[in-house]
């Protein structure tokens, strides 16, 4: 069975805190396998006494089957009263450790104990240690002597291999014992009875002299010592891979692809395939390439290598520990071929027999060599008898390297062959190809135009010029000759006319023959020119004849009809371009005969484009040319470029419903007002714009405006908002109230502005004296009162309430008075509430009017003369307010006694 092995390699160090692990696999030795570093373990004889005698040899290496692994391998068997000694150099194993052994106990000594691990020195008289305690003939228990048996008892037998793991935590003193990957017992060794000590050896399966004969025999497949405490996960991983860990010997190996190459220039790939190096930095890999050149690669590879010379190369890999220098060495041989082939040929005859000879010679390959001329059938003989022709010779060596080389076996050719010299014909003529030769067969190619391609002297009437090849054969030999028959083609005549200038044309025959022109203005030597210029006005006919020969044979004649009238001048659509910006596009369009257009810029430079971008103001000229007439026409466009002005400046307006809608005023020139952001609906012009909205219509009204500079440059649009906010409504029950407030009256008028949510109230007099800030106020005086409501948008509305004085008249008249000058009741005086327009009338006893006055007082005289004592009648008339909107006359009559 093939075992996949992950090799754990560790270095031993005396530096505190680093991992130490030494492992032993017992393949015919008690050493740590290279390149791992560590002390060798040694046989250790028990300290015996009494009737116990050690076996004559310490132990031997035997074959045994590991059941878990299914592997029959070499193990170490200790003989009775012999064990193993681990020197514990450099104080590697102390209070924290892991000791693992893959072991089968198969024989007991004369007592019931076998000491598994002994941490004591030989000078100590204690028998303390970790033992197997026999339960019966085949089963046994685990005993931490002298403290007693631990774990299940019995548990072990003498027919099984067990992976025993003893791992101690130096900080807590706990010893965990695992059997295979199961925790068997966790033992408290806080007093350190089963701890190792620095510099003291550790003995395995060896007894000492305190109690003799406590020995047994066992088969060891694996043993290791570590200064680390192992967790359950560590033990699980170790047990799951025990077959690989215990059974595999470290290997340093590499692969070479391919294993052999056929040429020094061919690269080879070399890759390390040995056991994994952990950690890789603790090992060095030394490659000896035996003269090879490393193209690329380092460390474990892959490497790309080639060798400058051929032959067998010994590639050596040495893996070495940096701690102790133990090496693992692997050598492989690689064959580098440098196969060379030389060939020679001996000519054959025209007989057609295999009388030619090829000889091949091989060097620098791995013999024996094989030879072939078809790459399929190889022979050991290096010569071939062949018919004369071309061949490829192949050679193959013992490495299957193949090389080839081409060779031609020539023929001793005695054929003579000569055909006519190159000749020329006119179109439609023929000629016999007369040939002299000693050959027996002939073949002409191409066969086109030949009467008999197999004839020695065929008749040829070619349609066009051609080279004819004749092949003469005699036996297997052949020879070729050629003749060029040139057929003068029909005369080419393709007359054309091209305007050179306005009314001047270039006439061209475009012929390969002899030319003769005729027409207006052509005479003399000019008539034989292939091209010439003529001046045309109106209609003109020109004829031209072309001949294949100077004598006029094979001629062709054609004519040209020319008609020239000056074309209508080219004109641009726009004569001026006024734009707002730094550039403007100018377009010219081919029209009529004007098919070549170019622009001339203000600075004089010319641009051969139909469309240009004008980036400066000035005069631009379009130059129009006519291919058909050779004429030229010009037109101009004046370009004026202006800067785009900024958007007009304007302030948003806010007013309340009911207020006058103000005009919107902007700062700018040539302002246009729009009702939409696309600037399609213009609603006004000028700096001032009166929005066509009613202040009774609340809402947000948006307008857009632009300004124009230089009559063409339109600015970006500015946006202005006119916001008409809702105004509150004053809900007065009535606007006129009346009451009586004088003469001791106590009327109170309640003014109510109505319920208006989210409003503030302000009652005041017309002189703006504050009366109140609530919905209702109490009024005790006549007058006009103003209510002002303000909503949450700070819009207000006011109304006025009139409170009038309306009192019923009250009149108190004395019944008598004594006008005697004593200042007591000297006058008749009316008291009470009198109104404007009051009138007092006094009558005598005969009803005659004596006095009429607007004063409520009578002093008892008539025209300055005291009146006599007696009874007088008085009458009072005055207007009174019977309601806030109406009055009527009040009249009352009474009498008074005048006493003197």
C-alpha positions in Angstrom: 0.0 0.0 0.0 1.3 3.4 -0.9 1.5 5.7 2.2 1.2 9.5 1.9 3.4 10.8 4.7 3.6 14.4 6.1 7.0 14.3 7.8 7.3 16.5 10.9 10.9 17.7 11.2 11.9 19.6 14.3 15.2 21.1 15.5 16.6 20.8 19.0 17.5 24.0 20.7 18.5 25.0 24.2 16.8 28.4 23.8 14.1 28.8 26.3 10.5 28.8 24.9 11.2 26.9 21.7 9.7 23.6 20.7 11.7 20.4 21.3 10.6 17.1 19.8 12.7 14.0 19.1 11.1 11.0 17.3 12.3 7.5 16.6 10.9 5.0 14.0 13.2 2.0 14.6 14.0 1.1 11.0 17.1 -1.0 11.8 18.5 1.7 14.1 17.8 3.7 17.3 18.7 7.1 15.7 16.7 10.1 14.7 16.4 9.8 10.9 18.2 12.5 8.9 17.8 15.4 8.5 16.1 15.6 11.8 18.3 16.6 14.8 18.2 14.9 18.1 20.1 12.4 20.4 20.1 8.7 19.6 18.4 6.4 22.1 20.4 3.5 23.5 19.7 0.1 24.9 19.6 0.2 28.7 20.1 -2.9 30.9 17.9 -3.3 34.0 19.6 -3.1 37.4 18.9 -6.7 38.4 19.5 -8.8 41.4 18.2 -12.0 42.9 17.1 -14.6 40.3 16.7 -12.1 37.4 19.3 -12.2 34.7 19.3 -10.0 31.7 19.1 -11.5 28.2 22.5 -11.8 26.5 21.4 -9.1 23.9 19.6 -5.9 24.4 17.0 -6.5 21.6 16.7 -6.9 17.9 14.8 -5.5 14.8 12.0 -7.8 13.7 9.1 -7.7 11.2 5.6 -7.2 12.6 2.2 -6.2 11.2 0.7 -3.0 12.5 -3.1 -3.8 12.4 -4.4 -0.2 12.2 -2.1 0.4 9.2 -2.2 -3.0 7.6 1.6 -2.7 7.2 4.3 -5.3 7.7 7.3 -3.4 8.8 10.5 -3.5 10.9 10.0 -2.8 14.6 12.3 -2.9 17.6 11.9 -5.7 20.1 13.5 -5.3 23.5 14.7 -8.5 25.3 13.9 -9.3 28.8 15.4 -7.0 31.4 16.5 -4.6 28.8 14.9 -1.2 27.9 15.7 2.1 26.2 17.5 5.2 27.5 16.7 8.8 26.3 19.6 11.0 27.4 17.5 14.1 27.8 20.5 16.2 26.7 20.3 20.0 26.9 17.6 19.7 29.6 15.0 19.2 26.9 12.3 17.4 28.8 11.4 18.6 32.4 8.1 19.3 34.1 6.1 19.9 30.9 6.4 17.0 28.4 4.7 14.7 26.0 6.0 11.1 25.7 4.3 9.0 23.0 5.0 5.4 22.1 3.3 3.1 19.6 3.9 -0.2 21.4 2.7 -3.7 21.9 3.6 -5.5 25.2 3.9 -9.2 24.4 5.8 -10.8 27.3 6.0 -10.4 31.1 8.9 -11.1 33.5 8.6 -13.1 36.6 6.6 -10.3 38.5 3.3 -8.7 37.9 4.7 -5.3 36.9 6.4 -3.8 33.9 7.9 -0.4 34.4 6.8 1.7 31.4 8.5 5.1 32.2 11.2 5.8 34.8 12.1 9.4 35.6 14.5 8.5 38.6 18.2 8.4 38.7 20.0 5.1 39.3 21.2 6.4 42.7 17.7 6.8 44.0 16.2 3.8 46.0 12.6 4.7 45.2 10.7 2.4 42.8 8.3 5.2 41.7 7.3 5.2 38.1 4.5 4.5 35.6 3.8 0.7 35.2 1.7 -1.9 33.6 0.1 -4.1 36.3 -0.8 -7.6 35.1 -4.5 -8.5 35.8 -4.3 -12.1 34.3 -2.3 -13.9 31.7 -3.3 -11.7 28.8 -4.7 -8.4 30.3 -3.2 -5.7 32.4 -3.9 -2.3 33.9 -2.1 1.1 34.3 -0.4 1.8 37.7 1.0 5.1 38.9 3.2 3.4 41.5 3.2 3.8 44.5 -0.2 5.7 44.3 -2.0 2.8 42.7 -4.0 1.7 39.6 -5.7 4.4 37.5 -8.4 4.2 34.9 -10.3 1.1 33.9 -8.8 -2.2 35.0 -8.3 -4.4 33.1 -8.0 -2.5 29.9 -4.9 -3.5 28.0 -4.0 -6.8 26.4 -0.8 -8.3 25.0 -2.0 -8.7 21.4 -2.7 -5.1 20.4 -0.6 -2.1 19.5 -1.5 1.0 21.5 -0.6 4.6 20.9 0.2 5.7 24.5 0.4 9.5 25.1 1.7 10.7 28.5 1.4 14.5 28.5 2.1 16.6 31.6 1.2 20.3 32.2 4.1 21.8 34.2 1.9 24.7 35.5 -1.0 22.6 36.9 0.8 19.3 37.4 -2.0 17.4 35.5 -0.9 14.3 33.6 -3.3 13.3 30.8 -2.9 9.7 29.6 -4.4 9.0 26.2 -4.9 5.5 24.7 -4.9 5.9 21.0 -7.0 9.1 20.8 -9.2 8.6 23.9 -8.4 10.3 27.2 -7.8 7.3 29.5 -7.1 9.1 32.8 -6.3 12.7 34.0 -4.0 12.4 36.9 -3.1 15.1 39.4 0.7 15.1 39.9 0.9 18.5 41.6 3.7 17.1 43.9 5.8 16.3 40.8 6.4 12.6 41.4 6.2 11.9 37.7 8.0 14.9 36.4 11.3 14.7 34.4 14.3 16.6 35.6 16.9 18.6 33.7 19.8 16.5 32.6 18.4 13.2 33.9 17.8 10.4 31.5 14.4 8.9 30.9 14.1 5.1 30.8 11.5 3.2 28.8 10.6 -0.4 29.8 13.7 -0.7 32.1 13.6 -1.8 35.7 16.0 -0.8 38.5 17.3 -2.4 41.6 14.8 -1.4 44.3 12.4 -4.1 43.3 13.9 -6.6 40.9 12.6 -8.3 37.9 9.8 -5.8 37.0 10.5 -6.1 33.3 8.8 -7.2 30.1 9.2 -7.4 26.4 7.5 -5.2 23.8 7.5 -4.2 20.1 8.2 -0.6 19.5 7.0 1.0 16.2 7.4 4.6 17.3 8.7 6.7 20.2 8.9 10.4 20.7 9.8 13.0 23.4 8.6 16.6 23.4 8.7 19.6 25.8 5.1 20.6 24.9 1.8 19.8 26.5 -0.5 18.1 24.0 -4.3 18.9 23.8 -7.0 16.5 22.8 -6.9 18.0 19.3 -3.2 17.4 19.1 -3.6 13.7 20.0 -6.5 13.3 17.6 -4.4 14.6 14.7 -1.5 12.5 15.7 -3.5 9.3 16.0 -5.3 9.9 12.7 -2.0 10.1 10.9 -0.1 7.5 13.0 0.4 5.2 10.1 2.2 7.9 8.1 4.1 9.3 11.1 5.3 5.9 12.4 6.0 4.1 9.2 7.6 6.5 6.8 11.3 7.2 6.6 12.2 10.8 5.5 12.9 11.1 1.8 14.5 13.8 -0.2 13.5 13.4 -3.8 12.9 15.3 -7.0 11.3 14.9 -10.4 12.8 15.8 -13.9 10.5 16.4 -16.8 11.3 15.0 -19.3 13.9 12.6 -17.9 16.0 12.9 -21.0 16.3 15.5 -23.7 17.6 15.4 -27.2 19.4 18.7 -27.5 21.4 20.9 -25.1 19.2 23.8 -26.0 16.1 22.0 -24.7 15.0 23.0 -21.2 14.3 20.5 -18.4 12.0 21.1 -15.4 13.2 19.9 -12.0 10.8 20.0 -9.0 11.3 18.9 -5.3 9.0 15.9 -4.5 10.3 14.8 -1.2 8.8 15.1 2.3 7.5 18.4 3.4 10.1 20.4 5.4 8.5 22.0 8.6 9.5 24.7 9.1 11.1 25.1 5.7 13.4 27.8 7.0 15.2 25.3 9.2 16.6 23.4 6.2 18.8 24.1 3.3 18.5 22.6 -0.2 21.8 22.3 -2.1 21.5 21.4 -5.8 24.5 20.2 -7.8 23.5 20.5 -11.5 26.7 18.8 -12.9 27.4 21.8 -15.2 23.8 22.7 -15.9 22.6 26.3 -16.3 19.6 27.4 -14.2 17.3 29.4 -16.3 14.8 30.1 -13.4 13.9 28.7 -10.0 15.0 28.6 -6.4 14.6 26.6 -3.1 12.4 23.6 -3.8 11.7 24.7 -7.4 10.5 24.1 -9.9 13.7 24.8 -11.7 14.1 25.3 -15.4 17.6 23.9 -16.4 19.6 23.2 -19.5 23.1 21.8 -20.2 25.5 23.3 -22.8 26.9 19.8 -23.6 25.3 16.4 -24.1 25.9 13.3 -22.2 24.7 11.7 -18.9 24.4 14.3 -16.1 24.3 13.5 -12.3 22.0 15.9 -10.5 22.5 15.7 -6.7 20.1 17.2 -4.1 21.3 17.5 -0.5 18.7 18.5 2.2 20.4 19.5 5.4 19.2 20.7 8.8 20.6 24.1 9.8 20.7 22.9 13.4 22.9 19.8 13.2 23.8 19.5 9.6 22.4 16.0 9.1 22.0 15.5 5.3 19.6 13.6 3.1 21.1 13.0 -0.4 19.4 12.1 -3.6 21.1 11.6 -6.9 19.5 11.1 -10.3 20.9 10.7 -13.8 19.6 12.7 -16.7 20.6 12.1 -20.3 21.3 15.1 -22.5 21.4 14.3 -26.2 23.3 16.3 -28.9 22.5 14.1 -31.8 24.1 15.2 -35.2 23.4 13.9 -38.7 25.4 14.2 -41.9 24.3 12.9 -45.3 25.8 12.5 -48.7 24.3 11.5 -52.1 25.6 9.7 -55.2 24.0 10.6 -58.5 21.8 8.2 -60.5 21.1 7.8 -64.2 18.1 8.7 -66.4 17.2 4.9 -66.5 14.6 5.2 -63.8 16.3 2.6 -61.7 17.3 2.9 -58.0 20.9 3.5 -58.9 21.4 6.6 -56.7 22.9 6.2 -53.2 22.3 8.1 -49.9 24.7 7.6 -47.0 23.9 8.8 -43.5 26.3 9.2 -40.5 25.2 9.9 -36.8 27.3 11.3 -34.0 26.8 12.6 -30.4 23.8 10.4 -29.7 23.2 7.3 -27.7 23.8 4.2 -29.9 22.6 2.1 -31.4 21.3 4.3 -34.2 18.5 3.6 -36.7 17.9 5.2 -40.1 14.9 6.0 -42.3 13.9 8.0 -45.4 10.1 8.0 -44.6 10.1 8.6 -40.8 8.2 5.3 -40.3 10.4 2.4 -41.4 13.8 2.4 -39.7 16.8 0.2 -40.4 20.2 -0.3 -38.8 22.0 0.1 -42.2 23.0 3.7 -42.9 22.8 3.5 -46.8 19.8 3.6 -49.1 19.7 2.8 -52.9 17.1 5.2 -54.4 15.7 6.7 -57.6 17.1 10.2 -58.1 14.9 12.8 -56.5 14.6 14.8 -53.2 14.6 12.9 -49.9 14.5 13.6 -46.1 16.7 11.3 -44.0 15.8 10.5 -40.4 18.0 9.2 -37.6 16.9 7.9 -34.2 19.1 7.0 -31.3 18.5 4.8 -28.2 16.9 7.7 -26.4 14.3 8.0 -29.2 15.8 11.3 -30.1 15.1 12.0 -33.8 17.0 14.3 -36.2 16.3 14.8 -39.9 18.1 16.4 -42.9 17.1 16.9 -46.5 19.1 15.6 -49.4 18.7 15.5 -53.2 19.9 12.7 -55.3 20.7 14.2 -58.7 20.6 12.6 -62.1 23.4 12.6 -64.7 21.3 14.5 -67.4 22.4 14.4 -71.1 19.4 15.9 -72.7 19.9 18.8 -75.2 17.0 21.3 -75.6 16.6 24.7 -77.4 13.4 26.5 -78.5 13.0 29.8 -80.3 14.0 33.1 -78.8 11.5 35.4 -77.2 9.3 37.0 -79.8 6.3 39.4 -80.2 3.0 39.3 -82.2 0.2 41.5 -83.1 -3.2 40.7 -81.7 -4.6 37.7 -83.7 -1.3 36.5 -85.2 0.3 33.0 -84.7 3.8 31.5 -84.7 5.4 28.0 -84.7 7.6 27.3 -81.7 10.5 25.6 -83.5 12.6 23.4 -81.0 15.8 21.4 -81.4 16.3 18.4 -78.9 17.5 14.8 -78.5 14.7 14.0 -76.1 11.9 11.5 -76.8 9.0 13.3 -75.2 7.8 16.9 -74.9 5.2 18.8 -72.9 4.3 22.5 -73.2 2.6 24.6 -70.5 0.4 26.4 -70.5 -1.6 24.7 -73.2 -3.7 27.8 -73.9 -3.4 28.9 -77.5 -1.3 25.8 -78.6 -2.5 23.4 -81.3 -0.7 20.4 -79.7 1.0 20.7 -76.3 2.7 17.4 -76.7 4.4 18.4 -80.0 8.1 19.4 -80.3 7.1 22.3 -82.6 3.6 23.4 -81.7 1.7 26.3 -83.4 0.7 29.0 -80.9 -1.9 31.7 -81.5 -2.1 33.4 -78.1 -4.8 35.7 -77.0 -2.4 37.6 -74.9 1.3 37.6 -73.9 2.5 34.4 -72.2 5.6 32.5 -71.3 5.6 28.9 -72.6 7.7 26.2 -70.9 8.7 23.1 -72.7 9.8 20.0 -70.7 11.8 17.5 -72.7 12.0 13.9 -71.2 14.2 10.9 -71.9 13.9 8.1 -69.4 13.8 9.6 -65.9 15.6 12.7 -67.0 14.0 15.9 -68.0 15.1 19.4 -69.1 13.2 22.7 -69.5 13.4 25.7 -71.8 11.2 28.8 -72.1 10.0 31.3 -74.7 8.2 34.6 -74.1 5.6 35.4 -76.7 4.5 39.0 -76.3 1.2 39.9 -77.9 0.9 43.5 -78.5 -2.5 44.4 -76.9 -5.2 46.4 -78.7 -4.6 50.0 -78.5 -6.0 51.6 -75.3 -7.8 54.9 -75.9 -9.7 56.5 -73.1 -9.9 60.2 -73.8 -10.9 62.6 -71.1 -11.2 66.3 -70.4 -10.5 68.0 -67.2 -11.1 71.7 -66.6 -7.9 73.4 -65.7 -9.2 76.9 -65.3 -12.4 78.7 -66.2 -12.8 77.8 -69.9 -9.4 76.0 -70.2 -9.5 72.2 -70.4 -6.8 69.5 -70.3 -7.4 66.9 -73.0 -5.8 63.5 -72.4 -5.9 60.5 -74.8 -4.9 58.1 -72.0 -3.5 55.8 -74.7 -0.6 53.3 -75.1 -0.4 53.9 -78.8 0.5 56.6 -81.2 -1.9 59.6 -80.8 -3.3 62.1 -83.3 -5.7 64.9 -82.2 -7.9 67.2 -84.3 -10.2 70.0 -83.3 -10.4 73.8 -82.7 -7.1 75.3 -81.7 -5.0 72.0 -82.3 -2.3 72.0 -84.9 1.3 71.0 -85.5 3.3 68.9 -83.0 0.6 69.4 -80.3 -1.7 67.1 -82.3 0.5 64.1 -81.5 0.7 64.7 -77.7 -1.1 62.4 -75.4 -2.3 65.4 -73.4 -2.8 69.1 -74.3 -4.8 72.2 -73.2 -7.4 73.9 -75.2 -9.6 77.0 -74.7 -13.3 76.4 -75.1 -16.2 78.9 -75.4 -19.6 77.4 -76.1 -19.7 74.0 -77.8 -16.6 72.2 -79.4 -15.9 68.7 -80.8 -12.4 67.2 -80.5 -11.4 63.9 -82.1 -8.4 61.6 -81.2 -7.0 58.5 -82.9 -4.6 56.0 -81.3 -2.6 53.5 -83.3 -0.6 50.5 -82.2 2.1 51.2 -84.6 3.7 54.4 -86.1 2.3 53.5 -89.5 -1.2 53.8 -88.2 -2.1 50.1 -88.0 -4.5 48.9 -85.3 -6.0 52.3 -84.7 -9.0 53.4 -82.6 -10.8 56.8 -82.9 -13.0 58.6 -80.4 -14.3 62.1 -79.9 -15.0 64.5 -77.0 -17.9 66.9 -76.9 -17.1 70.0 -74.8 -19.5 72.7 -73.8 -18.5 75.6 -71.6 -20.5 78.5 -70.2 -19.5 80.4 -67.0 -21.4 79.0 -64.1 -23.7 81.0 -61.7 -21.5 82.4 -58.9 -21.5 80.5 -55.6 -23.4 82.3 -52.8 -23.7 81.7 -49.1 -27.2 81.7 -47.4 -26.1 84.0 -44.6 -24.1 87.1 -45.1 -23.7 87.8 -41.4 -23.5 85.7 -38.3 -24.1 87.4 -35.1 -23.9 85.0 -32.2 -23.6 85.2 -28.5 -20.6 83.1 -27.5 -16.9 82.5 -28.3 -17.5 80.6 -31.5 -20.0 79.9 -34.3 -20.3 77.2 -36.9 -20.0 78.1 -40.6 -21.4 75.6 -43.1 -20.8 75.5 -46.8 -22.7 73.1 -49.0 -21.7 71.9 -52.5 -24.1 73.3 -55.0 -24.4 72.7 -58.7 -21.0 72.7 -60.4 -19.3 74.0 -57.2 -17.9 70.8 -55.7 -14.6 72.0 -54.2 -15.0 74.3 -51.2 -12.6 75.8 -48.8 -12.7 78.7 -46.2 -10.3 81.6 -46.0 -10.1 82.9 -42.4 -9.7 86.6 -41.4 -6.0 86.0 -40.9 -5.5 84.7 -44.4 -5.1 81.0 -43.6 -7.1 78.5 -45.6 -9.0 75.5 -44.3 -10.1 72.8 -46.7 -13.3 71.9 -45.0 -17.0 72.4 -45.7 -17.7 73.2 -42.0 -15.5 75.3 -39.7 -15.8 76.8 -36.3 -15.2 80.6 -36.3 -13.5 81.6 -33.1 -13.0 85.3 -33.8 -15.0 88.1 -35.4 -14.2 89.2 -38.9 -14.7 88.5 -42.5 -14.7 84.8 -43.6 -14.4 84.0 -47.4 -15.7 80.8 -49.0 -13.7 79.9 -52.1 -15.7 77.6 -54.3 -14.1 75.6 -57.1 -15.7 73.7 -59.9 -14.1 70.4 -61.0 -16.2 70.2 -64.1 -15.5 73.8 -65.3 -12.2 74.8 -63.5 -13.9 78.0 -62.4 -13.7 79.7 -59.0 -16.2 81.8 -57.1 -16.0 83.6 -53.8 -18.5 84.9 -51.2 -18.2 86.2 -47.7 -19.8 86.1 -44.3 -19.2 88.6 -41.5 -19.0 87.0 -38.1 -19.7 89.0 -34.9 -19.0 87.1 -31.7 -20.2 88.4 -28.4 -20.0 87.4 -24.7 -23.0 85.9 -23.0 -24.2 88.4 -20.5 -25.1 87.2 -16.9 -28.6 86.6 -15.9 -30.6 89.7 -14.9 -30.7 90.5 -11.2 -34.1 90.6 -9.5 -35.6 90.1 -6.0 -38.4 87.7 -5.2 -41.6 89.4 -4.0 -43.9 88.3 -1.2 -47.3 90.0 -0.5 -50.5 89.1 1.2 -53.8 88.5 -0.5 -55.7 91.8 -0.9 -52.6 93.9 -1.2 -51.7 95.6 -4.5 -49.6 93.4 -6.8 -46.4 95.2 -7.3 -44.5 95.4 -10.6 -41.4 93.2 -10.8 -38.3 95.2 -11.6 -35.0 93.7 -12.8 -31.6 95.1 -13.5 -30.4 94.4 -17.1 -30.7 95.4 -20.7 -33.3 94.3 -23.2 -35.1 92.1 -20.7 -37.6 89.5 -21.8 -40.1 87.9 -19.4 -41.3 84.4 -19.8 -43.9 82.3 -18.0 -42.1 79.0 -18.6 -38.6 77.7 -17.9 -38.3 76.7 -21.6 -38.6 80.4 -22.5 -41.2 79.7 -25.1 -44.0 81.9 -23.8 -43.0 85.5 -23.6 -45.2 87.6 -21.3 -43.4 90.9 -21.2 -40.4 93.0 -22.1 -38.5 95.8 -20.4 -37.0 96.2 -17.0 -40.5 96.3 -15.3 -43.1 93.7 -15.6 -46.6 93.8 -14.0 -47.6 90.2 -13.3 -51.1 89.5 -14.7 -52.5 88.1 -11.4 -55.0 89.3 -8.8 -54.0 89.8 -5.3 -57.1 88.0 -4.2 -55.6 84.9 -5.7 -53.1 83.4 -3.3 -50.3 81.1 -4.6 -46.7 81.0 -6.0 -46.2 82.6 -9.4 -42.9 81.9 -11.1 -41.4 83.9 -14.0 -38.2 83.7 -16.0 -36.3 86.5 -17.5 -33.3 87.0 -19.7 -31.3 90.0 -20.9 -29.8 90.5 -24.3 -26.5 92.2 -25.0 -25.4 93.6 -28.4 -28.8 92.7 -29.7 -27.9 89.0 -30.0 -26.4 87.6 -26.8 -29.0 86.2 -24.6 -28.1 85.6 -21.0 -29.1 82.5 -19.0 -32.5 82.8 -17.5 -33.1 84.3 -14.0 -35.9 82.9 -12.0 -38.2 85.2 -9.9 -41.0 84.2 -7.6 -44.1 86.2 -6.7 -45.7 84.7 -3.6 -49.2 85.8 -2.7 -50.0 84.6 0.8 -53.5 84.1 2.2 -54.8 86.9 4.3 -57.0 86.4 7.3 -60.8 87.2 7.2 -62.3 89.4 9.9 -65.7 88.1 10.7 -67.6 91.0 12.4 -71.2 90.5 13.2 -71.7 94.2 12.6 -69.6 97.3 12.2 -71.7 99.8 14.2 -72.6 99.6 17.8 -74.4 102.1 20.1 -74.5 102.6 23.8 -74.8 105.2 26.5 -71.6 105.9 28.3 -72.2 109.3 29.9 -74.2 110.7 32.7 -73.4 107.8 34.9 -74.5 105.1 32.5 -72.6 101.8 32.6 -73.1 100.3 29.1 -70.4 97.8 28.0 -70.1 96.8 24.3 -68.5 93.4 23.4 -66.6 93.6 20.1 -66.0 90.1 18.6 -63.7 89.4 15.6 -64.8 85.8 15.1 -63.0 82.6 15.6 -59.8 82.4 13.5 -57.4 79.5 14.2 -53.7 80.3 14.3 -54.3 84.0 14.3 -53.1 86.9 16.4 -55.6 89.7 17.3 -54.9 93.4 17.9 -57.7 95.8 18.9 -56.8 99.5 18.9 -58.3 102.9 18.6 -57.9 105.0 15.4 -54.9 106.7 17.1 -53.4 103.2 17.4 -53.8 102.9 21.2 -53.8 99.3 22.1 -57.2 98.0 23.4 -56.7 94.2 23.5 -55.1 91.1 21.8 -57.9 88.6 22.2 -60.8 87.6 20.0 -63.2 89.8 22.0 -62.8 93.1 23.9 -65.1 95.1 26.1 -65.7 98.8 25.1 -67.0 101.4 27.5 -66.5 104.5 25.3 -67.9 105.6 22.1 -65.5 105.9 19.1 -64.0 104.0 16.2 -62.1 100.8 16.9 -59.8 98.8 14.6 -59.3 95.1 14.6 -56.1 93.6 12.9 -55.8 89.9 12.3 -52.4 88.4 11.5 -52.0 84.7 10.3 -49.0 82.4 10.5 -47.7 83.7 7.2 -47.5 87.2 8.7 -50.4 88.4 6.5 -52.8 90.8 8.2 -56.3 92.2 7.6 -58.0 95.1 9.4 -61.5 96.3 9.8 -63.2 99.1 11.8 -66.1 99.1 14.2 -68.0 102.3 15.1 -69.3 102.5 18.7 -71.7 105.5 19.0 -73.2 107.3 22.0 -76.9 106.7 22.0 -78.5 107.9 25.3 -82.2 108.6 26.1 -82.5 112.2 27.2 -82.8 113.0 30.9 -84.2 116.4 32.0 -84.5 117.9 35.5 -86.4 121.3 35.6 -87.0 123.4 38.8 -90.6 124.2 39.5 -89.8 127.7 40.8 -86.9 130.1 41.0 -86.3 133.5 42.7 -84.2 135.9 40.6 -83.5 138.4 43.4 -79.7 138.5 43.2 -78.9 136.5 46.3 -77.2 133.8 44.2 -79.6 131.2 45.4 -82.0 130.0 42.8 -81.5 133.1 40.8 -82.0 131.4 37.4 -84.2 128.8 35.8 -81.7 126.1 34.7 -82.4 122.7 33.1 -80.2 119.8 34.2 -79.7 116.4 32.6 -78.4 114.8 29.4 -78.8 117.3 26.6 -77.9 116.7 23.0 -76.5 118.9 20.3 -79.3 120.9 18.7 -81.0 121.6 22.0 -83.5 124.5 22.0 -85.3 126.1 25.1 -88.5 128.2 24.5 -90.2 130.3 27.3 -93.9 131.3 27.0 -96.1 133.7 29.1 -99.4 132.7 30.4 -101.1 133.9 27.2 -98.8 131.5 25.2 -96.7 134.2 23.7 -93.0 133.3 23.0 -90.8 135.3 25.2 -87.4 133.6 24.7 -85.8 130.9 22.5 -82.2 129.9 23.2 -79.8 126.9 22.8 -78.7 127.5 26.4 -80.7 125.6 29.2 -80.8 128.8 31.4 -83.4 131.6 31.7 -82.7 134.5 34.1 -86.4 135.6 34.4 -86.1 138.7 32.0 -87.6 139.5 28.8 -85.6 141.7 26.6 -83.5 142.7 29.6 -86.6 143.6 31.7 -87.4 141.5 34.8 -90.6 139.7 34.4 -93.3 139.7 36.9 -93.9 136.9 39.4 -96.1 134.2 38.0 -96.3 130.9 36.2 -94.5 130.5 32.9 -94.5 127.7 30.4 -91.2 126.2 29.0 -90.7 123.9 26.1 -87.5 121.9 25.3 -86.8 120.4 21.8 -83.7 118.4 20.9 -82.7 115.7 18.5 -82.0 112.2 20.0 -80.4 109.0 18.5 -83.1 106.4 18.5 -80.7 103.9 16.7 -77.2 104.0 15.3 -78.6 105.2 12.0 -81.6 107.3 12.8 -82.6 110.4 14.9 -85.9 112.0 15.9 -86.9 115.2 17.7 -87.6 115.0 21.4 -90.0 117.6 22.9 -91.1 118.2 26.5 -93.3 121.0 28.1 -93.4 122.1 31.6 -94.2 125.1 33.9 -92.1 127.1 36.4 -93.1 129.6 39.1 -91.2 132.9 39.1 -91.2 134.5 42.5 -90.0 137.9 43.3 
